[in-house]
């Protein structure tokens, strides 16, 4: 067996160190790709459609009306309303994806748990929205796309001119997506 010189041992050690370093860099690169793919896949799981300026029909009242009939509160005319501002509108539902640990479907919740809004009400499609309470205080009544809502909830991602509209199903929330909407309130006086 040939005895290696000091220089040959150093060369072998440097080569081994370079191989370990290269393997380390490749592992980091693979982890980065996996994390990026997972994050992109999770973000695209509920990819909202492009923002549209489309008036949403009232999800509460689907009964056909004769042309002369009007609902008790008709907000199709903006005469009685005052513009608060343009807000980013998103949507959420009672599922774990949208509400996390506050969902009654979360594994940490017992059978007697009832999901409620931050205001203490049971959320209802067509009534409940979440907002930044510094912008729209709890209990504020607002009109979005001709439909009245009440600010009953808030959330860590709902800041500034942002409202989150409650829907009963995750599919309906994803279909709503992200929209720019004008938010109104009844004019004083």
C-alpha positions, 0 to 999 in steps of 0.5 A: 500500500502506497503511503500518501504524502502530506500534499496528497492528503491535503488535496484529497481533503480539499476535494472532499471538502469541496464535494461536501460544500457542493452537496450542501449548496445543492440541498439548500437549492432543492429545499428552496425550490420545494418551499417555493413550489409549496408556497406557490401551490398554496397561494394558487389553491384559491387563486382569485379571478382578475378584479372585475367591476361587476355589480354583485346580485344580492345573495339573500333575496333571490325572489323575482320581483315585478318591476314596480316592487322595490325591496324595503331598503333599495340602495340602487340609487346613490342619492341617500348614500355618502361615499366612504372610499374605494376599498379592496374587497376579499371574501372568507368563509367559516372553513379552516383555510379562511378562519384558522383556529377560529373555525369550528372545523379546526381540530382543536375545537370541541363539538359544542364550539360555535364560531362567532365574529369578533363582535360576538355574532354568528356570521351570516352571508349577506350581512357580515363583513370584516373590516379594520375597526379603526377605519370602519368601527364595529357595527358600522352599516355600509353598502357595497355593490348596492347591498347593505352589510354590517361590520361584525368581524375583523382580522389580522390581514384586514387593515386600512381600506380593506373589507372581507365579505363573509360567504357560507362556502369556500367556493363562493369566497374563491369565486368572489376573489379580490375586487376594488369596490366603493363603500358607502354609508347612509348620508347623515340627515 
